């Protein structure tokens, strides 16, 4: 992916995310939510931001996640992603440029989550909301491509054996929905690692 200028990587990523567009789940009674995958370039390399959710939250406590949350009444998903990002990590909505959306995903907790990808300017100014976020940390996209940092863990879900993707990033384990979003992003960037039997 070209990263020679701000314009080139943004155009490249918008093209990759629009053709084909991300998959959407059939409408259900599940609660709708949205997250933002913030991307920026530093020293010619593509980076993203992740958060560690507070242990005091009612859902997904202590997990590593992209900023986001449930849609409010009559709110669209992109607006919700911007609002939640501002509330959780302090990035001003007007500083985020929409690049596209990834595949919508379902969580065991009963949410349909639409992940948006947005470009943010570097350097990024963040302020964690202590009521929701314990930590904000930056990750180079290349870290998700290091085979020694990627684990496909065999787990049993409802009696069926499945492989759970886990990214080991700087002593942290990124798994679940967040790992699925990362996989989807890498796939759209043409960078995904093959699944390896444990």
GIURPE-V78803 format. One line per field, one symbol per residue. ss: DSSP state (H for helix, E for strand, L for the rest). phi: phi as a letter, one per 30 degrees, with the letter a starting at -180 (. if undefined). A space follows every 10 residues. Layout:
ss = ???
phi = ???
This chain:
ss = LLLLLHHHHH HHHHHHHHLL LLLLLLLLLL EEEEEEEEEE EELLEEEEEE EEELLLLLLL LLLEELLEEE LLLLLLHHHH HHHHHHHHHL LLHHHEEEEE ELLLEELLLL EEEEEEEEEE LLLLLLLLLL LLEEEEEEEE HHHHHLHHHE EEEEEEELLE EEEEEEEEEL LEEELHHHHH HHHHHHHHLL LLLLLLLL
phi = .dbdbedddd dedddddcbd dddbdddbdd dcbbbccdba cbhicdbbcb bcdddcddbh diddaddlld ddeicddddd ddddddddbi ddedcccdcl bcddbccddj ccccdccbdb dcdccbbddd dbbdabbcbd edddcdedcc bcddbcbhic dbccdbccch icccbieddd deeddddddi bddddcdd
